[in-house]
Amino acid sequence: MTEISLSAIHIYPVKSCAGIDLEGVSLDRFGPRGDRRWMVVDGTGRFLSQRELARMALVRVSQLPGGGLLLSLGDTECGVAVPGPGAPFAEVTVWDDRVNAVDAGDGAAAWLSEVLATECRLVYMPGESRRAVDPDYARRGETVSFADGFPLLLISEASLGALNERLPHEVSMNRFRPNLVVSGCEPFAEDGWSRIRIGAVEMDVVKACSRCAIPSIDQATGERDPYINRALADFRRFERQILFGQNLLYQGGGELRRGDPVEVLAQGAAVG
């Protein structure tokens, strides 16, 4: 029997901008360290994403010493430091949650407004901010960053392979923006897991991920291909939702490294 293993780790420092591939990552109470602690907001403080601005996919992100970021698009770039103690407070909205954040400054706002062709600002979630995971799924008061709702999203390579068999051209995993990618299991095996261990970290598999329009966006070009979601709907629609990938919760922290073994500790009811 093929052993299941962790084949890739990704974080997305700025919600809905390009991701970063990692060899290893620490887990803190927000999720993978550095994941979605930054977010682009409109003039009302509401989050912006590729759903409205597909061009966000083209904004590349590099991590700088001290927690800052280097944002780039084409031949233009912008360095952003973690806001200091005197940074303006901002209450922002991500989905139905009101979250305490701090503004990242006029320089970042001006750069993003220009490259995204819309007035916007960049905000940061400081360490003292708390955003609770939906209590319908949280076991012990888990918290999350600016991610859509959960600290970790897992997808298997085999599940993507099953989708690609139905497409006229293959698509990359980055369209689905997982944190963790696993190999060595059957397609959609993750749908039937309820508790797993990756390395030394135990995790609950709590909710299938309902997909929006973002998988239709080519992360390298920003172009939309609605055929992707139509193909997904043909075989992954359950009760009016297109499901692909599983959201995870964990207690405490821990370290994950690419190549870590994945052990299925308990099975649950499969999706569908």
N, C-alpha and C positions, 0 to 999 in steps of 0.2 A: 504493500500500500504506500502511495506517495505521501510524504509528510507535508503538512500545510505549513507555510512559512510567510513571514512578513517580507514582501518583495519590494515595497517602495513606501516612503514617508514623504508627505507634502505638507507645507504650511502656506498660508495665504495672509501675509502680514496686514495688508489693506483689504478689507472686505470687497470682493468682486474684482480686484486687480489680479495680476499674474501671480502664480505660486512659486515656491522655492522647493527644490528637491533636497532632501537631507539624508545623511547616513544614519543619524540618530537624533533623538529629541527627548527632552525631559517633559513630563506632564505636571502641570500645576493646576490650581483650582479653576483656571479659565479654559484649560484644554492643553494642546501642545504649546510649549512655551513660544511666544511670539506670534501665535496664530490669531488673526483677526482682532488685534488690539487697536487697530486704526480703522477708520470708516469715513467715507465721503458722504456729506449731507447737503441738502438743499437749504434754501434761505429760511425754511421753517424748522430746520433741525432734523428733518426726516431723512433716513438713509437712502442713498442712491445705489443702484446695482446695474449689472449688465442687462437686467430685464428692461430698463429704460434706456441705458447708455451702453450699447454693445462695445463701444470703443474703450471702455474700461479694461477689457481683456488685454489690450495692447500696452497698458502701463506696466512696465517691468519694475520689479522691486528687489533691491539688495539690502541686506542688513548691515548696519554700521556699528562699530564699537560703541558701547554705551546705550544700545537699544534704538538708536536712530535709524533712519532709512534713506536710501538713495532711490528716488523715483526717476524713471526715464521713459521716453517715447521718441523713437527716431533719434535725431541728433540733439535733442534737448533733454536736460535733466534738472533735478531739484533735490538738494539735500534737506532733510528734515530731522531736527533733534527732538528727543522726547521733551514735551513741554515741562518747564520748570515750575516751582511753587507759585510763581506769580502769574501763571497763564490763566486767561479768562475761563471761567466755568461755563459749561454748556450742558443743558439738558436736551438729550437727543432721543429720537424715536427709531427703534428697529422692530418692525412688525408692530405688535401691540404693546411693546415694552418701552417705558420711559427710563432712560439710563443716564447716570451722571458721567460726564466726560469733560475733557478740557480741550480748548481750541489749539490747533497746531501753528497758528500764526498766519499773517497776511501773505508771506512769501509762498507758502504751500498753497494757500487758497487761490492766489493769482495764477500760479503755474497750472494747477489742476483746472481752473476755470477756462484757461486758454486752450489746453490740449484736449479737454473734453467738450469744449464749445458750449458750456453752460455754467451759470454762476453757482459755485459750490464752495464748500470749505472742508478741511480735513480735521478730524477730531481723534483724540486718543482716550482709551479707557485706562485710567490710572489704577494702581494696585488696590486702592481702598473702595473702588466701585464694586457693586454687587448686582448681578443680573441673574435671577433664579431660573433654573430649568423648569419647564412646565411641570407643575406638581402632579399631573396625571401620570407622569413617567419617572420623575425624580424619586429616589428612595430615601435619601438622607440630606436633602436640602442642597443638592449639587448646584453649582453656578457655572456660567458660561460667558464667553467673550461676546463680540459682535457677530458670531456665527449665527446662522438662521435659528437654531434652537438647541443644539446639542454640541458637546465639546469634541466629538469624534465622529467621522463618517468613514465607514469601511465598505470596500467593494472588492470582489475577487476578479482576478484576471480572466477567469473562465466565463464570468458573467458578461464582461465586455466582449469576449470572443464570441459568445452566443449571439449578441446583438450584431456584431460585425458580419456574421454569416448571413444576416438578413438585409444587409446594406449593399448598394452597388459599389461603395468604396469604404474602406475602413476608417474609423474615427479613433482618436486618441482618448486615453483615460482622462486627460485634463479637462475635457468637456464636462465631466461629472464632479470635478473638484473634491475628490476624497482626500482625507488625511492619511488613511492607511489602505494599502493595496496588498492582497494576499494571493498566493499561488499554491497549487497543489490540491485544490478541491474541485468538485464538480460545479458546473454553472449554477448559480443561485443557491448553492449550499448554504450560504450565509443567511438565507431567509429562514432556515430552520434552526438556527443557533439561538440559545437564550443566555448562555454564559460561556465566555471563553477566557483563556489565558494567553497573553502574548509576552514571551519572555517570562518575567516574574510578576507581571501586572495582570490582575483579574479584572474583567470588564463584563457588564451586563449589555446584552443586545436588546434594545428596548423599543425601537420603532423603525419601520421601513421608511425610507426617504421618498417623499412625494416630490416628483420632478416638475419643474416649471419650464420656461422657455430657454433657460441658459444652455442645456445640452445641444440646442440647435445652433449655437454660436461657435464658429471656428475660433479657437483661442489664439491662433497665430495671425488671423486676418481680421477678426471682428465681423466677418460676414455670416449671415444667417442661412441655415439650410433646414427648413421646416420638415423635410422628409425624415430627419432623425427622430423627431418626436412622434411622427405618424407611425414609423416602424416600431418604436417602443410601445405605442398604444396597441398595436396589433397583438402583442403577446404579454405585455406587462401592465395591463389595465385591470385594476381591482377596485370595485365600488367607486367608479368614476375618478380614480386617481391612477397616475402612472408611477409605479414604484420601481426604484433601482438603487440598491445600496441599503445599508443598515446603519442607524445611529446607535452610538455606544455611550454608556456612562461608566464611570469608575470612581472609586473612593480613594482618597489620599493622592499620592503622586506616583512617581516611578520613572524608569528610563526604558525607552524602546530603541532598538537598533535594527537596521535592515538585515534580514537573515534570521531574526529571532523566530523560534518555533511558535506555532499557533496550535493550542490544544483546545478542543471543544469539550467543555466541562458539563454542559447540559443542553439538551435539545428542547425547542419549544414548538408551537404551532407554526407551520410554514405559511408564508404569505400566500393568500389566495385560497 
